[in-house]
Amino acid sequence: MTTDPDQIRAMVAALLADLPDPSADDAEHIDVERIAASLEEAHDLLVRALESVER
């Protein structure tokens, strides 16, 4: 796992880039499960990054 902050930011941004806009007109059709999965994946990436810094 990289510890480069810019690379970690880019990885998180890539994971969150496809999330829909909750304030959009068609917000009632948003796939909440997909949003949750993307957020969980970004969270896991950040946790792994922090764990690698602690070593």
mmCIF entry with sequence, helices, sheets and N, C-alpha, C, O atoms, coordinates in Angstrom:
data_MODEL
# 
_entry.id   MODEL 
# 
_entity.id                         1 
_entity.type                       polymer 
_entity.pdbx_number_of_molecules   1 
# 
_entity_poly.entity_id                      1 
_entity_poly.type                           'polypeptide(L)' 
_entity_poly.nstd_linkage                   no 
_entity_poly.nstd_monomer                   no 
_entity_poly.pdbx_seq_one_letter_code       MTTDPDQIRAMVAALLADLPDPSADDAEHIDVERIAASLEEAHDLLVRALESVER 
_entity_poly.pdbx_seq_one_letter_code_can   MTTDPDQIRAMVAALLADLPDPSADDAEHIDVERIAASLEEAHDLLVRALESVER 
_entity_poly.pdbx_strand_id                 A 
# 
loop_
_entity_poly_seq.entity_id 
_entity_poly_seq.num 
_entity_poly_seq.mon_id 
_entity_poly_seq.hetero 
1 1  MET n 
1 2  THR n 
1 3  THR n 
1 4  ASP n 
1 5  PRO n 
1 6  ASP n 
1 7  GLN n 
1 8  ILE n 
1 9  ARG n 
1 10 ALA n 
1 11 MET n 
1 12 VAL n 
1 13 ALA n 
1 14 ALA n 
1 15 LEU n 
1 16 LEU n 
1 17 ALA n 
1 18 ASP n 
1 19 LEU n 
1 20 PRO n 
1 21 ASP n 
1 22 PRO n 
1 23 SER n 
1 24 ALA n 
1 25 ASP n 
1 26 ASP n 
1 27 ALA n 
1 28 GLU n 
1 29 HIS n 
1 30 ILE n 
1 31 ASP n 
1 32 VAL n 
1 33 GLU n 
1 34 ARG n 
1 35 ILE n 
1 36 ALA n 
1 37 ALA n 
1 38 SER n 
1 39 LEU n 
1 40 GLU n 
1 41 GLU n 
1 42 ALA n 
1 43 HIS n 
1 44 ASP n 
1 45 LEU n 
1 46 LEU n 
1 47 VAL n 
1 48 ARG n 
1 49 ALA n 
1 50 LEU n 
1 51 GLU n 
1 52 SER n 
1 53 VAL n 
1 54 GLU n 
1 55 ARG n 
# 
_struct_asym.id          A 
_struct_asym.entity_id   1 
# 
loop_
_struct_conf.conf_type_id 
_struct_conf.id 
_struct_conf.pdbx_PDB_helix_id 
_struct_conf.beg_label_comp_id 
_struct_conf.beg_label_asym_id 
_struct_conf.beg_label_seq_id 
_struct_conf.pdbx_beg_PDB_ins_code 
_struct_conf.end_label_comp_id 
_struct_conf.end_label_asym_id 
_struct_conf.end_label_seq_id 
_struct_conf.pdbx_end_PDB_ins_code 
_struct_conf.beg_auth_comp_id 
_struct_conf.beg_auth_asym_id 
_struct_conf.beg_auth_seq_id 
_struct_conf.end_auth_comp_id 
_struct_conf.end_auth_asym_id 
_struct_conf.end_auth_seq_id 
_struct_conf.pdbx_PDB_helix_class 
_struct_conf.details 
_struct_conf.pdbx_PDB_helix_length 
HELX_P HELX_P1 AA1 PRO A 5  ? LEU A 16 ? PRO A 5  LEU A 16 1 ? 12 
HELX_P HELX_P2 AA2 ALA A 27 ? HIS A 29 ? ALA A 27 HIS A 29 5 ? 3  
HELX_P HELX_P3 AA3 VAL A 32 ? GLU A 54 ? VAL A 32 GLU A 54 1 ? 23 
# 
_struct_conf_type.id          HELX_P 
_struct_conf_type.criteria    ? 
_struct_conf_type.reference   ? 
# 
loop_
_atom_site.group_PDB 
_atom_site.id 
_atom_site.type_symbol 
_atom_site.label_atom_id 
_atom_site.label_alt_id 
_atom_site.label_comp_id 
_atom_site.label_asym_id 
_atom_site.label_entity_id 
_atom_site.label_seq_id 
_atom_site.pdbx_PDB_ins_code 
_atom_site.Cartn_x 
_atom_site.Cartn_y 
_atom_site.Cartn_z 
_atom_site.occupancy 
_atom_site.B_iso_or_equiv 
_atom_site.pdbx_formal_charge 
_atom_site.auth_seq_id 
_atom_site.auth_comp_id 
_atom_site.auth_asym_id 
_atom_site.auth_atom_id 
_atom_site.pdbx_PDB_model_num 
ATOM 1   N N  . MET A 1 1  ? 0.851   -1.180 0.000   1.00 0.00 ? 1  MET A N  1 
ATOM 2   C CA . MET A 1 1  ? 0.000   0.000  0.000   1.00 0.00 ? 1  MET A CA 1 
ATOM 3   C C  . MET A 1 1  ? 0.888   1.231  0.000   1.00 0.00 ? 1  MET A C  1 
ATOM 4   O O  . MET A 1 1  ? 1.847   1.327  0.765   1.00 0.00 ? 1  MET A O  1 
ATOM 5   N N  . THR A 1 2  ? 0.555   2.154  -0.858  1.00 0.00 ? 2  THR A N  1 
ATOM 6   C CA . THR A 1 2  ? 1.308   3.390  -0.936  1.00 0.00 ? 2  THR A CA 1 
ATOM 7   C C  . THR A 1 2  ? 1.016   4.288  0.261   1.00 0.00 ? 2  THR A C  1 
ATOM 8   O O  . THR A 1 2  ? -0.068  4.227  0.840   1.00 0.00 ? 2  THR A O  1 
ATOM 9   N N  . THR A 1 3  ? 1.976   5.112  0.626   1.00 0.00 ? 3  THR A N  1 
ATOM 10  C CA . THR A 1 3  ? 1.770   6.094  1.683   1.00 0.00 ? 3  THR A CA 1 
ATOM 11  C C  . THR A 1 3  ? 1.847   7.514  1.121   1.00 0.00 ? 3  THR A C  1 
ATOM 12  O O  . THR A 1 3  ? 1.820   8.484  1.877   1.00 0.00 ? 3  THR A O  1 
ATOM 13  N N  . ASP A 1 4  ? 1.942   7.633  -0.196  1.00 0.00 ? 4  ASP A N  1 
ATOM 14  C CA . ASP A 1 4  ? 1.996   8.939  -0.836  1.00 0.00 ? 4  ASP A CA 1 
ATOM 15  C C  . ASP A 1 4  ? 0.614   9.590  -0.772  1.00 0.00 ? 4  ASP A C  1 
ATOM 16  O O  . ASP A 1 4  ? -0.334  9.072  -1.360  1.00 0.00 ? 4  ASP A O  1 
ATOM 17  N N  . PRO A 1 5  ? 0.485   10.723 -0.064  1.00 0.00 ? 5  PRO A N  1 
ATOM 18  C CA . PRO A 1 5  ? -0.826  11.354 0.108   1.00 0.00 ? 5  PRO A CA 1 
ATOM 19  C C  . PRO A 1 5  ? -1.516  11.705 -1.213  1.00 0.00 ? 5  PRO A C  1 
ATOM 20  O O  . PRO A 1 5  ? -2.729  11.538 -1.341  1.00 0.00 ? 5  PRO A O  1 
ATOM 21  N N  . ASP A 1 6  ? -0.758  12.184 -2.182  1.00 0.00 ? 6  ASP A N  1 
ATOM 22  C CA . ASP A 1 6  ? -1.369  12.546 -3.467  1.00 0.00 ? 6  ASP A CA 1 
ATOM 23  C C  . ASP A 1 6  ? -1.927  11.323 -4.181  1.00 0.00 ? 6  ASP A C  1 
ATOM 24  O O  . ASP A 1 6  ? -2.996  11.381 -4.789  1.00 0.00 ? 6  ASP A O  1 
ATOM 25  N N  . GLN A 1 7  ? -1.197  10.221 -4.102  1.00 0.00 ? 7  GLN A N  1 
ATOM 26  C CA . GLN A 1 7  ? -1.669  8.996  -4.748  1.00 0.00 ? 7  GLN A CA 1 
ATOM 27  C C  . GLN A 1 7  ? -2.909  8.454  -4.028  1.00 0.00 ? 7  GLN A C  1 
ATOM 28  O O  . GLN A 1 7  ? -3.843  7.974  -4.672  1.00 0.00 ? 7  GLN A O  1 
ATOM 29  N N  . ILE A 1 8  ? -2.916  8.530  -2.717  1.00 0.00 ? 8  ILE A N  1 
ATOM 30  C CA . ILE A 1 8  ? -4.077  8.068  -1.944  1.00 0.00 ? 8  ILE A CA 1 
ATOM 31  C C  . ILE A 1 8  ? -5.287  8.937  -2.265  1.00 0.00 ? 8  ILE A C  1 
ATOM 32  O O  . ILE A 1 8  ? -6.387  8.419  -2.459  1.00 0.00 ? 8  ILE A O  1 
ATOM 33  N N  . ARG A 1 9  ? -5.096  10.257 -2.323  1.00 0.00 ? 9  ARG A N  1 
ATOM 34  C CA . ARG A 1 9  ? -6.197  11.154 -2.679  1.00 0.00 ? 9  ARG A CA 1 
ATOM 35  C C  . ARG A 1 9  ? -6.756  10.818 -4.054  1.00 0.00 ? 9  ARG A C  1 
ATOM 36  O O  . ARG A 1 9  ? -7.970  10.803 -4.255  1.00 0.00 ? 9  ARG A O  1 
ATOM 37  N N  . ALA A 1 10 ? -5.866  10.550 -4.994  1.00 0.00 ? 10 ALA A N  1 
ATOM 38  C CA . ALA A 1 10 ? -6.295  10.212 -6.353  1.00 0.00 ? 10 ALA A CA 1 
ATOM 39  C C  . ALA A 1 10 ? -7.084  8.905  -6.367  1.00 0.00 ? 10 ALA A C  1 
ATOM 40  O O  . ALA A 1 10 ? -8.075  8.782  -7.087  1.00 0.00 ? 10 ALA A O  1 
ATOM 41  N N  . MET A 1 11 ? -6.648  7.937  -5.577  1.00 0.00 ? 11 MET A N  1 
ATOM 42  C CA . MET A 1 11 ? -7.345  6.653  -5.519  1.00 0.00 ? 11 MET A CA 1 
ATOM 43  C C  . MET A 1 11 ? -8.741  6.826  -4.917  1.00 0.00 ? 11 MET A C  1 
ATOM 44  O O  . MET A 1 11 ? -9.710  6.256  -5.420  1.00 0.00 ? 11 MET A O  1 
ATOM 45  N N  . VAL A 1 12 ? -8.842  7.608  -3.847  1.00 0.00 ? 12 VAL A N  1 
ATOM 46  C CA . VAL A 1 12 ? -10.143 7.855  -3.222  1.00 0.00 ? 12 VAL A CA 1 
ATOM 47  C C  . VAL A 1 12 ? -11.039 8.633  -4.187  1.00 0.00 ? 12 VAL A C  1 
ATOM 48  O O  . VAL A 1 12 ? -12.218 8.314  -4.337  1.00 0.00 ? 12 VAL A O  1 
ATOM 49  N N  . ALA A 1 13 ? -10.483 9.641  -4.833  1.00 0.00 ? 13 ALA A N  1 
ATOM 50  C CA . ALA A 1 13 ? -11.260 10.427 -5.796  1.00 0.00 ? 13 ALA A CA 1 
ATOM 51  C C  . ALA A 1 13 ? -11.791 9.550  -6.919  1.00 0.00 ? 13 ALA A C  1 
ATOM 52  O O  . ALA A 1 13 ? -12.926 9.724  -7.363  1.00 0.00 ? 13 ALA A O  1 
ATOM 53  N N  . ALA A 1 14 ? -10.980 8.613  -7.377  1.00 0.00 ? 14 ALA A N  1 
ATOM 54  C CA . ALA A 1 14 ? -11.422 7.714  -8.447  1.00 0.00 ? 14 ALA A CA 1 
ATOM 55  C C  . ALA A 1 14 ? -12.578 6.834  -7.972  1.00 0.00 ? 14 ALA A C  1 
ATOM 56  O O  . ALA A 1 14 ? -13.510 6.568  -8.730  1.00 0.00 ? 14 ALA A O  1 
ATOM 57  N N  . LEU A 1 15 ? -12.518 6.390  -6.735  1.00 0.00 ? 15 LEU A N  1 
ATOM 58  C CA . LEU A 1 15 ? -13.597 5.561  -6.197  1.00 0.00 ? 15 LEU A CA 1 
ATOM 59  C C  . LEU A 1 15 ? -14.898 6.345  -6.049  1.00 0.00 ? 15 LEU A C  1 
ATOM 60  O O  . LEU A 1 15 ? -15.984 5.797  -6.232  1.00 0.00 ? 15 LEU A O  1 
ATOM 61  N N  . LEU A 1 16 ? -14.782 7.615  -5.720  1.00 0.00 ? 16 LEU A N  1 
ATOM 62  C CA . LEU A 1 16 ? -15.971 8.423  -5.456  1.00 0.00 ? 16 LEU A CA 1 
ATOM 63  C C  . LEU A 1 16 ? -16.451 9.202  -6.671  1.00 0.00 ? 16 LEU A C  1 
ATOM 64  O O  . LEU A 1 16 ? -17.508 9.830  -6.619  1.00 0.00 ? 16 LEU A O  1 
ATOM 65  N N  . ALA A 1 17 ? -15.701 9.174  -7.753  1.00 0.00 ? 17 ALA A N  1 
ATOM 66  C CA . ALA A 1 17 ? -16.023 9.976  -8.937  1.00 0.00 ? 17 ALA A CA 1 
ATOM 67  C C  . ALA A 1 17 ? -17.359 9.602  -9.569  1.00 0.00 ? 17 ALA A C  1 
ATOM 68  O O  . ALA A 1 17 ? -18.036 10.462 -10.133 1.00 0.00 ? 17 ALA A O  1 
ATOM 69  N N  . ASP A 1 18 ? -17.739 8.356  -9.486  1.00 0.00 ? 18 ASP A N  1 
ATOM 70  C CA . ASP A 1 18 ? -18.961 7.899  -10.145 1.00 0.00 ? 18 ASP A CA 1 
ATOM 71  C C  . ASP A 1 18 ? -20.210 8.000  -9.278  1.00 0.00 ? 18 ASP A C  1 
ATOM 72  O O  . ASP A 1 18 ? -21.296 7.603  -9.700  1.00 0.00 ? 18 ASP A O  1 
ATOM 73  N N  . LEU A 1 19 ? -20.059 8.526  -8.081  1.00 0.00 ? 19 LEU A N  1 
ATOM 74  C CA . LEU A 1 19 ? -21.234 8.633  -7.214  1.00 0.00 ? 19 LEU A CA 1 
ATOM 75  C C  . LEU A 1 19 ? -22.205 9.656  -7.774  1.00 0.00 ? 19 LEU A C  1 
ATOM 76  O O  . LEU A 1 19 ? -21.793 10.719 -8.239  1.00 0.00 ? 19 LEU A O  1 
ATOM 77  N N  . PRO A 1 20 ? -23.484 9.343  -7.734  1.00 0.00 ? 20 PRO A N  1 
ATOM 78  C CA . PRO A 1 20 ? -24.492 10.272 -8.261  1.00 0.00 ? 20 PRO A CA 1 
ATOM 79  C C  . PRO A 1 20 ? -24.671 11.478 -7.337  1.00 0.00 ? 20 PRO A C  1 
ATOM 80  O O  . PRO A 1 20 ? -24.321 11.433 -6.158  1.00 0.00 ? 20 PRO A O  1 
ATOM 81  N N  . ASP A 1 21 ? -25.210 12.531 -7.888  1.00 0.00 ? 21 ASP A N  1 
ATOM 82  C CA . ASP A 1 21 ? -25.493 13.749 -7.134  1.00 0.00 ? 21 ASP A CA 1 
ATOM 83  C C  . ASP A 1 21 ? -26.829 13.576 -6.405  1.00 0.00 ? 21 ASP A C  1 
ATOM 84  O O  . ASP A 1 21 ? -27.869 13.461 -7.054  1.00 0.00 ? 21 ASP A O  1 
ATOM 85  N N  . PRO A 1 22 ? -26.818 13.556 -5.076  1.00 0.00 ? 22 PRO A N  1 
ATOM 86  C CA . PRO A 1 22 ? -28.069 13.339 -4.339  1.00 0.00 ? 22 PRO A CA 1 
ATOM 87  C C  . PRO A 1 22 ? -29.049 14.509 -4.462  1.00 0.00 ? 22 PRO A C  1 
ATOM 88  O O  . PRO A 1 22 ? -30.227 14.360 -4.136  1.00 0.00 ? 22 PRO A O  1 
ATOM 89  N N  . SER A 1 23 ? -28.581 15.662 -4.924  1.00 0.00 ? 23 SER A N  1 
ATOM 90  C CA . SER A 1 23 ? -29.486 16.802 -5.082  1.00 0.00 ? 23 SER A CA 1 
ATOM 91  C C  . SER A 1 23 ? -30.048 16.900 -6.509  1.00 0.00 ? 23 SER A C  1 
ATOM 92  O O  . SER A 1 23 ? -30.737 17.861 -6.851  1.00 0.00 ? 23 SER A O  1 
ATOM 93  N N  . ALA A 1 24 ? -29.747 15.907 -7.320  1.00 0.00 ? 24 ALA A N  1 
ATOM 94  C CA . ALA A 1 24 ? -30.247 15.902 -8.696  1.00 0.00 ? 24 ALA A CA 1 
ATOM 95  C C  . ALA A 1 24 ? -31.754 15.709 -8.722  1.00 0.00 ? 24 ALA A C  1 
ATOM 96  O O  . ALA A 1 24 ? -32.350 15.213 -7.766  1.00 0.00 ? 24 ALA A O  1 
ATOM 97  N N  . ASP A 1 25 ? -32.357 16.107 -9.831  1.00 0.00 ? 25 ASP A N  1 
ATOM 98  C CA . ASP A 1 25 ? -33.812 16.001 -9.976  1.00 0.00 ? 25 ASP A CA 1 
ATOM 99  C C  . ASP A 1 25 ? -34.309 14.561 -9.878  1.00 0.00 ? 25 ASP A C  1 
ATOM 100 O O  . ASP A 1 25 ? -35.418 14.314 -9.404  1.00 0.00 ? 25 ASP A O  1 
ATOM 101 N N  . ASP A 1 26 ? -33.497 13.623 -10.321 1.00 0.00 ? 26 ASP A N  1 
ATOM 102 C CA . ASP A 1 26 ? -33.907 12.212 -10.292 1.00 0.00 ? 26 ASP A CA 1 
ATOM 103 C C  . ASP A 1 26 ? -33.319 11.468 -9.092  1.00 0.00 ? 26 ASP A C  1 
ATOM 104 O O  . ASP A 1 26 ? -33.046 10.271 -9.179  1.00 0.00 ? 26 ASP A O  1 
ATOM 105 N N  . ALA A 1 27 ? -33.127 12.160 -7.987  1.00 0.00 ? 27 ALA A N  1 
ATOM 106 C CA . ALA A 1 27 ? -32.493 11.590 -6.804  1.00 0.00 ? 27 ALA A CA 1 
ATOM 107 C C  . ALA A 1 27 ? -33.247 10.391 -6.231  1.00 0.00 ? 27 ALA A C  1 
ATOM 108 O O  . ALA A 1 27 ? -32.651 9.557  -5.550  1.00 0.00 ? 27 ALA A O  1 
ATOM 109 N N  . GLU A 1 28 ? -34.539 10.296 -6.498  1.00 0.00 ? 28 GLU A N  1 
ATOM 110 C CA . GLU A 1 28 ? -35.298 9.161  -5.964  1.00 0.00 ? 28 GLU A CA 1 
ATOM 111 C C  . GLU A 1 28 ? -34.904 7.843  -6.624  1.00 0.00 ? 28 GLU A C  1 
ATOM 112 O O  . GLU A 1 28 ? -35.266 6.773  -6.134  1.00 0.00 ? 28 GLU A O  1 
ATOM 113 N N  . HIS A 1 29 ? -34.168 7.913  -7.728  1.00 0.00 ? 29 HIS A N  1 
ATOM 114 C CA . HIS A 1 29 ? -33.747 6.706  -8.433  1.00 0.00 ? 29 HIS A CA 1 
ATOM 115 C C  . HIS A 1 29 ? -32.294 6.324  -8.137  1.00 0.00 ? 29 HIS A C  1 
ATOM 116 O O  . HIS A 1 29 ? -31.720 5.475  -8.818  1.00 0.00 ? 29 HIS A O  1 
ATOM 117 N N  . ILE A 1 30 ? -31.712 6.948  -7.130  1.00 0.00 ? 30 ILE A N  1 
ATOM 118 C CA . ILE A 1 30 ? -30.319 6.675  -6.785  1.00 0.00 ? 30 ILE A CA 1 
ATOM 119 C C  . ILE A 1 30 ? -30.204 5.297  -6.124  1.00 0.00 ? 30 ILE A C  1 
ATOM 120 O O  . ILE A 1 30 ? -31.013 4.925  -5.274  1.00 0.00 ? 30 ILE A O  1 
ATOM 121 N N  . ASP A 1 31 ? -29.191 4.565  -6.533  1.00 0.00 ? 31 ASP A N  1 
ATOM 122 C CA . ASP A 1 31 ? -28.916 3.237  -5.974  1.00 0.00 ? 31 ASP A CA 1 
ATOM 123 C C  . ASP A 1 31 ? -28.097 3.397  -4.691  1.00 0.00 ? 31 ASP A C  1 
ATOM 124 O O  . ASP A 1 31 ? -26.874 3.533  -4.730  1.00 0.00 ? 31 ASP A O  1 
ATOM 125 N N  . VAL A 1 32 ? -28.789 3.378  -3.568  1.00 0.00 ? 32 VAL A N  1 
ATOM 126 C CA . VAL A 1 32 ? -28.150 3.594  -2.274  1.00 0.00 ? 32 VAL A CA 1 
ATOM 127 C C  . VAL A 1 32 ? -27.132 2.492  -1.974  1.00 0.00 ? 32 VAL A C  1 
ATOM 128 O O  . VAL A 1 32 ? -26.098 2.757  -1.360  1.00 0.00 ? 32 VAL A O  1 
ATOM 129 N N  . GLU A 1 33 ? -27.410 1.290  -2.394  1.00 0.00 ? 33 GLU A N  1 
ATOM 130 C CA . GLU A 1 33 ? -26.481 0.181  -2.160  1.00 0.00 ? 33 GLU A CA 1 
ATOM 131 C C  . GLU A 1 33 ? -25.154 0.424  -2.874  1.00 0.00 ? 33 GLU A C  1 
ATOM 132 O O  . GLU A 1 33 ? -24.090 0.131  -2.329  1.00 0.00 ? 33 GLU A O  1 
ATOM 133 N N  . ARG A 1 34 ? -25.215 0.957  -4.089  1.00 0.00 ? 34 ARG A N  1 
ATOM 134 C CA . ARG A 1 34 ? -24.004 1.260  -4.850  1.00 0.00 ? 34 ARG A CA 1 
ATOM 135 C C  . ARG A 1 34 ? -23.205 2.368  -4.169  1.00 0.00 ? 34 ARG A C  1 
ATOM 136 O O  . ARG A 1 34 ? -21.977 2.299  -4.099  1.00 0.00 ? 34 ARG A O  1 
ATOM 137 N N  . ILE A 1 35 ? -23.890 3.373  -3.676  1.00 0.00 ? 35 ILE A N  1 
ATOM 138 C CA . ILE A 1 35 ? -23.220 4.458  -2.958  1.00 0.00 ? 35 ILE A CA 1 
ATOM 139 C C  . ILE A 1 35 ? -22.543 3.908  -1.714  1.00 0.00 ? 35 ILE A C  1 
ATOM 140 O O  . ILE A 1 35 ? -21.387 4.230  -1.439  1.00 0.00 ? 35 ILE A O  1 
ATOM 141 N N  . ALA A 1 36 ? -23.250 3.090  -0.970  1.00 0.00 ? 36 ALA A N  1 
ATOM 142 C CA . ALA A 1 36 ? -22.693 2.507  0.254   1.00 0.00 ? 36 ALA A CA 1 
ATOM 143 C C  . ALA A 1 36 ? -21.469 1.660  -0.056  1.00 0.00 ? 36 ALA A C  1 
ATOM 144 O O  . ALA A 1 36 ? -20.484 1.709  0.682   1.00 0.00 ? 36 ALA A O  1 
ATOM 145 N N  . ALA A 1 37 ? -21.509 0.893  -1.120  1.00 0.00 ? 37 ALA A N  1 
ATOM 146 C CA . ALA A 1 37 ? -20.374 0.052  -1.494  1.00 0.00 ? 37 ALA A CA 1 
ATOM 147 C C  . ALA A 1 37 ? -19.159 0.902  -1.869  1.00 0.00 ? 37 ALA A C  1 
ATOM 148 O O  . ALA A 1 37 ? -18.032 0.572  -1.502  1.00 0.00 ? 37 ALA A O  1 
ATOM 149 N N  . SER A 1 38 ? -19.387 1.986  -2.594  1.00 0.00 ? 38 SER A N  1 
ATOM 150 C CA . SER A 1 38 ? -18.282 2.870  -2.976  1.00 0.00 ? 38 SER A CA 1 
ATOM 151 C C  . SER A 1 38 ? -17.680 3.553  -1.758  1.00 0.00 ? 38 SER A C  1 
ATOM 152 O O  . SER A 1 38 ? -16.459 3.660  -1.644  1.00 0.00 ? 38 SER A O  1 
ATOM 153 N N  . LEU A 1 39 ? -18.526 4.014  -0.852  1.00 0.00 ? 39 LEU A N  1 
ATOM 154 C CA . LEU A 1 39 ? -18.035 4.656  0.367   1.00 0.00 ? 39 LEU A CA 1 
ATOM 155 C C  . LEU A 1 39 ? -17.266 3.669  1.239   1.00 0.00 ? 39 LEU A C  1 
ATOM 156 O O  . LEU A 1 39 ? -16.241 4.018  1.826   1.00 0.00 ? 39 LEU A O  1 
ATOM 157 N N  . GLU A 1 40 ? -17.762 2.444  1.322   1.00 0.00 ? 40 GLU A N  1 
ATOM 158 C CA . GLU A 1 40 ? -17.073 1.428  2.104   1.00 0.00 ? 40 GLU A CA 1 
ATOM 159 C C  . GLU A 1 40 ? -15.710 1.105  1.499   1.00 0.00 ? 40 GLU A C  1 
ATOM 160 O O  . GLU A 1 40 ? -14.735 0.925  2.228   1.00 0.00 ? 40 GLU A O  1 
ATOM 161 N N  . GLU A 1 41 ? -15.639 1.032  0.188   1.00 0.00 ? 41 GLU A N  1 
ATOM 162 C CA . GLU A 1 41 ? -14.370 0.753  -0.477  1.00 0.00 ? 41 GLU A CA 1 
ATOM 163 C C  . GLU A 1 41 ? -13.375 1.887  -0.239  1.00 0.00 ? 41 GLU A C  1 
ATOM 164 O O  . GLU A 1 41 ? -12.196 1.632  0.007   1.00 0.00 ? 41 GLU A O  1 
ATOM 165 N N  . ALA A 1 42 ? -13.838 3.136  -0.308  1.00 0.00 ? 42 ALA A N  1 
ATOM 166 C CA . ALA A 1 42 ? -12.970 4.285  -0.034  1.00 0.00 ? 42 ALA A CA 1 
ATOM 167 C C  . ALA A 1 42 ? -12.504 4.264  1.421   1.00 0.00 ? 42 ALA A C  1 
ATOM 168 O O  . ALA A 1 42 ? -11.343 4.552  1.709   1.00 0.00 ? 42 ALA A O  1 
ATOM 169 N N  . HIS A 1 43 ? -13.400 3.927  2.321   1.00 0.00 ? 43 HIS A N  1 
ATOM 170 C CA . HIS A 1 43 ? -13.045 3.828  3.740   1.00 0.00 ? 43 HIS A CA 1 
ATOM 171 C C  . HIS A 1 43 ? -11.980 2.758  3.959   1.00 0.00 ? 43 HIS A C  1 
ATOM 172 O O  . HIS A 1 43 ? -10.998 2.987  4.665   1.00 0.00 ? 43 HIS A O  1 
ATOM 173 N N  . ASP A 1 44 ? -12.176 1.598  3.355   1.00 0.00 ? 44 ASP A N  1 
ATOM 174 C CA . ASP A 1 44 ? -11.203 0.512  3.498   1.00 0.00 ? 44 ASP A CA 1 
ATOM 175 C C  . ASP A 1 44 ? -9.835  0.920  2.957   1.00 0.00 ? 44 ASP A C  1 
ATOM 176 O O  . ASP A 1 44 ? -8.807  0.579  3.543   1.00 0.00 ? 44 ASP A O  1 
ATOM 177 N N  . LEU A 1 45 ? -9.820  1.641  1.853   1.00 0.00 ? 45 LEU A N  1 
ATOM 178 C CA . LEU A 1 45 ? -8.562  2.119  1.283   1.00 0.00 ? 45 LEU A CA 1 
ATOM 179 C C  . LEU A 1 45 ? -7.861  3.050  2.270   1.00 0.00 ? 45 LEU A C  1 
ATOM 180 O O  . LEU A 1 45 ? -6.653  2.935  2.475   1.00 0.00 ? 45 LEU A O  1 
ATOM 181 N N  . LEU A 1 46 ? -8.602  3.962  2.877   1.00 0.00 ? 46 LEU A N  1 
ATOM 182 C CA . LEU A 1 46 ? -8.016  4.884  3.851   1.00 0.00 ? 46 LEU A CA 1 
ATOM 183 C C  . LEU A 1 46 ? -7.509  4.144  5.089   1.00 0.00 ? 46 LEU A C  1 
ATOM 184 O O  . LEU A 1 46 ? -6.452  4.480  5.623   1.00 0.00 ? 46 LEU A O  1 
ATOM 185 N N  . VAL A 1 47 ? -8.242  3.160  5.536   1.00 0.00 ? 47 VAL A N  1 
ATOM 186 C CA . VAL A 1 47 ? -7.799  2.374  6.697   1.00 0.00 ? 47 VAL A CA 1 
ATOM 187 C C  . VAL A 1 47 ? -6.495  1.653  6.381   1.00 0.00 ? 47 VAL A C  1 
ATOM 188 O O  . VAL A 1 47 ? -5.569  1.656  7.192   1.00 0.00 ? 47 VAL A O  1 
ATOM 189 N N  . ARG A 1 48 ? -6.419  1.033  5.199   1.00 0.00 ? 48 ARG A N  1 
ATOM 190 C CA . ARG A 1 48 ? -5.182  0.342  4.800   1.00 0.00 ? 48 ARG A CA 1 
ATOM 191 C C  . ARG A 1 48 ? -4.013  1.316  4.708   1.00 0.00 ? 48 ARG A C  1 
ATOM 192 O O  . ARG A 1 48 ? -2.891  0.984  5.091   1.00 0.00 ? 48 ARG A O  1 
ATOM 193 N N  . ALA A 1 49 ? -4.275  2.519  4.199   1.00 0.00 ? 49 ALA A N  1 
ATOM 194 C CA . ALA A 1 49 ? -3.219  3.522  4.095   1.00 0.00 ? 49 ALA A CA 1 
ATOM 195 C C  . ALA A 1 49 ? -2.724  3.917  5.480   1.00 0.00 ? 49 ALA A C  1 
ATOM 196 O O  . ALA A 1 49 ? -1.519  4.026  5.707   1.00 0.00 ? 49 ALA A O  1 
ATOM 197 N N  . LEU A 1 50 ? -3.653  4.130  6.400   1.00 0.00 ? 50 LEU A N  1 
ATOM 198 C CA . LEU A 1 50 ? -3.255  4.480  7.769   1.00 0.00 ? 50 LEU A CA 1 
ATOM 199 C C  . LEU A 1 50 ? -2.495  3.347  8.438   1.00 0.00 ? 50 LEU A C  1 
ATOM 200 O O  . LEU A 1 50 ? -1.517  3.591  9.146   1.00 0.00 ? 50 LEU A O  1 
ATOM 201 N N  . GLU A 1 51 ? -2.925  2.131  8.226   1.00 0.00 ? 51 GLU A N  1 
ATOM 202 C CA . GLU A 1 51 ? -2.225  0.985  8.811   1.00 0.00 ? 51 GLU A CA 1 
ATOM 203 C C  . GLU A 1 51 ? -0.812  0.872  8.265   1.00 0.00 ? 51 GLU A C  1 
ATOM 204 O O  . GLU A 1 51 ? 0.104   0.502  9.000   1.00 0.00 ? 51 GLU A O  1 
ATOM 205 N N  . SER A 1 52 ? -0.618  1.184  6.995   1.00 0.00 ? 52 SER A N  1 
ATOM 206 C CA . SER A 1 52 ? 0.722   1.070  6.410   1.00 0.00 ? 52 SER A CA 1 
ATOM 207 C C  . SER A 1 52 ? 1.636   2.170  6.929   1.00 0.00 ? 52 SER A C  1 
ATOM 208 O O  . SER A 1 52 ? 2.852   1.979  6.972   1.00 0.00 ? 52 SER A O  1 
ATOM 209 N N  . VAL A 1 53 ? 1.091   3.310  7.322   1.00 0.00 ? 53 VAL A N  1 
ATOM 210 C CA . VAL A 1 53 ? 1.894   4.392  7.896   1.00 0.00 ? 53 VAL A CA 1 
ATOM 211 C C  . VAL A 1 53 ? 2.334   4.018  9.302   1.00 0.00 ? 53 VAL A C  1 
ATOM 212 O O  . VAL A 1 53 ? 3.438   4.364  9.723   1.00 0.00 ? 53 VAL A O  1 
ATOM 213 N N  . GLU A 1 54 ? 1.482   3.318  10.025  1.00 0.00 ? 54 GLU A N  1 
ATOM 214 C CA . GLU A 1 54 ? 1.789   2.934  11.406  1.00 0.00 ? 54 GLU A CA 1 
ATOM 215 C C  . GLU A 1 54 ? 2.924   1.928  11.506  1.00 0.00 ? 54 GLU A C  1 
ATOM 216 O O  . GLU A 1 54 ? 3.560   1.813  12.554  1.00 0.00 ? 54 GLU A O  1 
ATOM 217 N N  . ARG A 1 55 ? 3.182   1.206  10.438  1.00 0.00 ? 55 ARG A N  1 
ATOM 218 C CA . ARG A 1 55 ? 4.215   0.167  10.467  1.00 0.00 ? 55 ARG A CA 1 
ATOM 219 C C  . ARG A 1 55 ? 5.589   0.721  10.481  1.00 0.00 ? 55 ARG A C  1 
ATOM 220 O O  . ARG A 1 55 ? 6.559   -0.036 10.505  1.00 0.00 ? 55 ARG A O  1 
# 
